[in-house]
Amino acid sequence: MELQPSYILNPLPAFLDKPNNQFTKNDIIKYIISNNIRILNFRYAAADGRLKTLNLPIPDIRYLDSVLSCGERVDGSSLFPYIEAGSSDLYVIPRYSTAYIDPFSSVPAMGIFCSYFNKEGLPLDSSPENTLRKASDSFKRKTGYEFEAMGELEFYVVDKENPLYNIPDQRGYHESAPFTKFEQFRCEAIYHISRTGGEIKYGHSEVGNFSLDGKIFEQNEIEFLVTPVTQAADQLMLAKWIIRNLAFKWGLDVTFAPKITGGQAGSGLHFHTRIVQDGNSLMIEDGRLSSIAKRVIAGYMKCASSLTAFGNTNPTSYLRLVPHQEAPTSICWGDRNRSVLVRVPLGWTGERDMMTVVNPLEKTGHDIRRDKQTVELRSPDGSADIYNILSGLTVAARTGLESEDSLKVAEETYVDVNIHKEENGEKLKSLRQLPVSCAESASELRKNRGIYEEEGVFSPLLIDGTIKMLESYNDKGIRTEIEKNPQKMTELVERFYHCG
């Protein structure tokens, strides 16, 4: 039986009988008229990593056609600190493939993501979504391959403390209700994300759970399916927006902050990546990790320190990246090893048909498994600028594929032990370490900016703005400062609680 696409959850492709990437302006108009949509919400990412909104009423078809064709004007200097007020007028133009039905509007509303254009009508060189598009196009042009990604979105749900069915701290992994208190919240979030176009793999409760000051903090994770990198970014942006709005509706609080208290699990935003050509994965060769995959990993090794400038963007990020946690500190990679920066997870590469072992009525050989092998970068967190970190990863992957010494770098940075154990101290000393502050991250980006500016992917203005932002925190020596004054951590957590 050949499985055909069926749009079960998302009403737009179901109504139009076509996938999102084939939507046209006429499709959008047709859906709006047929379904009595009254508000069109333009949404676009700003420098703080969050979506911004412009509400547009739909009085008649002529106006609808106009805004879908021409977009609207916005003040770029209020959205990006590195854009000067004297030349700040920008256009936001809707991308039809991103349209979705707003699950929270009391008036029937459609949301749609927009791209920025400058006064000449050209894509804004420094805007996040354009940077990612340039990175993706450059990767394909230079390598002949396509770059795909997905995110593991971790976050804490916070509510008043509940005395019933409690579990020990740091023991929340894959727990079920009633021991986990927010399973239904997570399921509703997954439902809304799926209805708006998000391609989700699964959701579950994560390790972190604790009580503090009369509140319960429960960590959750929603993991996506691997998609083209530009789609992966849009889906993550929309997912964070949905989770926050749903929490507000439920009277809960949610935080994606990297670290919210000492001694408890921080929240990461791990990215799994894959290289494909003509729809086929290139990650496995003869049942083993391919040389292409190893070259990509080498690119991540080379760019690791400077990638933190996009994936770890405030001082609390570096309170998560500490030894003896499940967050990485050393620049290395390994198989199924959670102490490394880049992990190669299980990928269903074996020949055994596990399904028929537990389901003997099924016929052997009925295998619809796709090649699921990915490589996972574990350093980014919820503070990340999603478009910029995925742009950086795409550039890093291309760098690995183009560098002559990549296989040697991959060999030298591979580890098959827990590098934080005392007996592996010599191996630990041989490895480069990730930055320990925004200040160090800014320095690494300054040294390596040429990698990101090559091919015109990252604009110098964007790199300058990122460095300036990181340096503005003045957090050199932040860990030592917190050891002397623990109150400093509380102040930082409060300041960056709703980052990203």
Rosetta blueprint (number, residue, H / E / L):
1 M L
2 E L
3 L L
4 Q L
5 P L
6 S L
7 Y L
8 I L
9 L L
10 N L
11 P H
12 L H
13 P H
14 A H
15 F H
16 L H
17 D L
18 K L
19 P L
20 N H
21 N H
22 Q H
23 F L
24 T L
25 K H
26 N H
27 D H
28 I H
29 I H
30 K H
31 Y H
32 I H
33 I H
34 S H
35 N L
36 N L
37 I L
38 R L
39 I E
40 L E
41 N E
42 F E
43 R E
44 Y E
45 A E
46 A L
47 A L
48 D L
49 G L
50 R L
51 L E
52 K E
53 T E
54 L E
55 N E
56 L E
57 P E
58 I L
59 P L
60 D L
61 I H
62 R H
63 Y H
64 L H
65 D H
66 S H
67 V H
68 L H
69 S H
70 C H
71 G L
72 E E
73 R E
74 V E
75 D E
76 G H
77 S H
78 S H
79 L H
80 F L
81 P L
82 Y L
83 I L
84 E L
85 A H
86 G H
87 S H
88 S L
89 D E
90 L E
91 Y E
92 V E
93 I E
94 P E
95 R L
96 Y H
97 S H
98 T H
99 A L
100 Y E
101 I E
102 D L
103 P L
104 F L
105 S L
106 S L
107 V L
108 P L
109 A E
110 M E
111 G E
112 I E
113 F E
114 C E
115 S E
116 Y E
117 F E
118 N L
119 K L
120 E L
121 G L
122 L L
123 P E
124 L L
125 D L
126 S L
127 S L
128 P H
129 E H
130 N H
131 T H
132 L H
133 R H
134 K H
135 A H
136 S H
137 D H
138 S H
139 F H
140 K H
141 R H
142 K H
143 T H
144 G L
145 Y L
146 E E
147 F E
148 E E
149 A E
150 M E
151 G E
152 E E
153 L E
154 E E
155 F E
156 Y E
157 V E
158 V E
159 D E
160 K E
161 E L
162 N L
163 P L
164 L L
165 Y L
166 N L
167 I L
168 P L
169 D L
170 Q L
171 R L
172 G L
173 Y L
174 H L
175 E L
176 S L
177 A L
178 P L
179 F L
180 T L
181 K L
182 F L
183 E H
184 Q H
185 F H
186 R H
187 C H
188 E H
189 A H
190 I H
191 Y H
192 H H
193 I H
194 S H
195 R H
196 T L
197 G L
198 G L
199 E L
200 I E
201 K E
202 Y E
203 G E
204 H E
205 S E
206 E E
207 V E
208 G E
209 N E
210 F E
211 S E
212 L E
213 D L
214 G L
215 K E
216 I E
217 F E
218 E E
219 Q E
220 N E
221 E E
222 I E
223 E E
224 F E
225 L L
226 V L
227 T E
228 P E
229 V H
230 T H
231 Q H
232 A H
233 A H
234 D H
235 Q H
236 L H
237 M H
238 L H
239 A H
240 K H
241 W H
242 I H
243 I H
244 R H
245 N H
246 L H
247 A H
248 F H
249 K H
250 W H
251 G L
252 L L
253 D E
254 V E
255 T E
256 F L
257 A L
258 P L
259 K L
260 I L
261 T L
262 G L
263 G L
264 Q L
265 A L
266 G L
267 S L
268 G E
269 L E
270 H E
271 F E
272 H E
273 T E
274 R E
275 I E
276 V E
277 Q E
278 D L
279 G L
280 N E
281 S E
282 L L
283 M L
284 I E
285 E E
286 D L
287 G L
288 R E
289 L E
290 S L
291 S H
292 I H
293 A H
294 K H
295 R H
296 V H
297 I H
298 A H
299 G H
300 Y H
301 M H
302 K H
303 C H
304 A H
305 S H
306 S H
307 L H
308 T H
309 A H
310 F H
311 G H
312 N L
313 T L
314 N L
315 P L
316 T L
317 S H
318 Y H
319 L H
320 R H
321 L L
322 V L
323 P L
324 H L
325 Q L
326 E L
327 A L
328 P L
329 T L
330 S E
331 I L
332 C L
333 W E
334 G E
335 D E
336 R L
337 N L
338 R L
339 S L
340 V L
341 L L
342 V E
343 R E
344 V E
345 P L
346 L L
347 G L
348 W L
349 T L
350 G L
351 E L
352 R L
353 D L
354 M H
355 M H
356 T H
357 V H
358 V H
359 N L
360 P L
361 L L
362 E L
363 K L
364 T L
365 G L
366 H L
367 D L
368 I L
369 R L
370 R L
371 D L
372 K L
373 Q L
374 T L
375 V E
376 E E
377 L E
378 R L
379 S L
380 P L
381 D E
382 G L
383 S L
384 A L
385 D L
386 I H
387 Y H
388 N H
389 I H
390 L H
391 S H
392 G H
393 L H
394 T H
395 V H
396 A H
397 A H
398 R H
399 T H
400 G H
401 L H
402 E H
403 S L
404 E L
405 D L
406 S H
407 L H
408 K H
409 V H
410 A H
411 E H
412 E H
413 T L
414 Y E
415 V L
416 D L
417 V L
418 N L
419 I L
420 H L
421 K L
422 E H
423 E H
424 N H
425 G H
426 E H
427 K H
428 L H
429 K H
430 S L
431 L L
432 R L
433 Q E
434 L L
435 P L
436 V L
437 S L
438 C H
439 A H
440 E H
441 S H
442 A H
443 S H
444 E H
445 L H
446 R H
447 K H
448 N H
449 R H
450 G H
451 I H
452 Y H
453 E H
454 E H
455 E H
456 G H
457 V L
458 F L
459 S L
460 P H
461 L H
462 L H
463 I H
464 D H
465 G H
466 T H
467 I H
468 K H
469 M H
470 L H
471 E H
472 S L
473 Y L
474 N L
475 D L
476 K L
477 G L
478 I H
479 R H
480 T H
481 E H
482 I H
483 E H
484 K H
485 N L
486 P L
487 Q H
488 K H
489 M H
490 T H
491 E H
492 L H
493 V H
494 E H
495 R H
496 F L
497 Y L
498 H L
499 C L
500 G L
